[in-house]
Amino acid sequence: MSDPFFFGYGSLVNRSTHSYPRAARATVTGWAREWKKSKLRRVAFLTAVEAHGEEIDGLIAAVPGADWVALDERERAYDRLPVAQIRHAHPPLPDIQIYRARADHIEHETGEHVMLQSYIDVVVQGYLREFGVEGADRFFATTHGWDMPICRDRENPVYPRHQRLTTEERDFVDDRLVRLGAAFTDRRP
């Protein structure tokens, strides 16, 4: 029996945040990526959402021995679902899963939620390293929900899997956030 794979579309694209083997770039169809407010804390998180006609780039990687325990714990606010339409250069894979935020963890009311700059940094660093500038620009273009303020936590990160960015990576992230018209705040969650 072959190992199952996950499709990562956020921090899991950054190989520095995990050690899952046999990782490869991939594109999933029928899904989009969106920032959502969490009921668990006053921060936003990325989730995949079903979206007919849309597609997003990401990374697939093996889950050796189908041991989902550690990854499911990392993604505990998410449900794991099968992916139907995906393109990748890996040999055929029978089982690829994607994580979607659990409905009971999404806050729909107005609140003081922020996106974490340290989280955005990790995700974009992964896209830059896997897909280059063009792919990182696609990340910004195909991600919805950029309407929450961004907490400037880069120097004192809140995000537990934060990474140090190169000067070029940091400048890229900052430039793209300015282009989006992002609002920044010093308010920490």
HELIX and SHEET records of a PDB file:
HELIX    1   1 SER A   11  VAL A   13  5                                   3    
HELIX    2   2 ARG A   15  THR A   17  5                                   3    
HELIX    3   3 PRO A   64  ALA A   66  5                                   3    
HELIX    4   4 VAL A   69  ARG A   74  1                                   6    
HELIX    5   5 ALA A  103  HIS A  105  5                                   3    
HELIX    6   6 GLN A  117  ALA A  141  1                                  25    
HELIX    7   7 THR A  167  ARG A  179  1                                  13    
SHEET    1   A 6 TYR A  78  PRO A  82  0                                        
SHEET    2   A 6 ILE A  96  ALA A 101 -1                                        
SHEET    3   A 6 PHE A   5  GLY A   8  1                                        
SHEET    4   A 6 ALA A  44  ALA A  62 -1                                        
SHEET    5   A 6 ALA A  24  SER A  38 -1                                        
SHEET    6   A 6 ILE A  86  HIS A  88 -1                                        
SHEET    1   B 6 TYR A  78  PRO A  82  0                                        
SHEET    2   B 6 ILE A  96  ALA A 101 -1                                        
SHEET    3   B 6 PHE A   5  GLY A   8  1                                        
SHEET    4   B 6 ALA A  44  ALA A  62 -1                                        
SHEET    5   B 6 ALA A  24  SER A  38 -1                                        
SHEET    6   B 6 ILE A 106  GLU A 107 -1                                        
SHEET    1   C 6 TYR A  78  PRO A  82  0                                        
SHEET    2   C 6 ILE A  96  ALA A 101 -1                                        
SHEET    3   C 6 PHE A   5  GLY A   8  1                                        
SHEET    4   C 6 ALA A  44  ALA A  62 -1                                        
SHEET    5   C 6 ALA A  24  SER A  38 -1                                        
SHEET    6   C 6 THR A 143  HIS A 144  1                                        
SHEET    1   D 3 MET A 115  LEU A 116  0                                        
SHEET    2   D 3 ILE A 150  CYS A 151  1                                        
SHEET    3   D 3 PHE A 184  THR A 185  1                                        
END                                                                             
